[in-house]
């Protein structure tokens, strides 16, 4: 067979719905609120063809820069040959979800603040807290 050049070439499994998740899109998908600056993951949903991102953006993470009634504008990094370009794409809200990378970042910041606070109470620098304890024991 010849190699076709369509937009959805090679997306047989990429845009397919999981087992027992076919049919109507849950309302919770439409109830999510997106604001400028939110970090979102792009994942094309095959049940909704309108506003679907190109397959090259599937699985990418971007930042929201524009919000309309049905769609969201997202800035995504895309590698083109040797360069990484910041591409602006418009995607309907069925094809995006809030990214968990932001949650893990905030959790890490919280833990680091806690460690800094504990180190300050011990009157030791944050990075060398273990070295500092060993020096006090040896002296």
HUCOR-V424444 format. One line per field, one symbol per residue. phi: phi as a letter, one per 20 degrees, with the letter a starting at -180 (. if undefined). burial: b if it has 24 or more other C-alpha atoms within 12 Angstrom, else e. A space follows every 50 residues. Layout:
phi = ???
burial = ???
//
This chain:
phi = .eefcffdfmdgefefefgmcfnffffgfeefddcfnfecddbfdffdef meffffefnedbdfdbccfdccececececledddeedcdcfffecbfee fffffffffffffffffffffemcfffdffffffffffe
burial = eeeeeeeeeeeeeebeeeeeeeeeeeeeeeeeebeeebbbbbbbbbeeee bbbbbbbbbbbbbbbeeeeebbbbbbeeeeeeeeeeeebbbbbbbbbbee eeeeeeeeeeeeeeeeeeeeeeeeeeeeeeeeeeeeeee
//
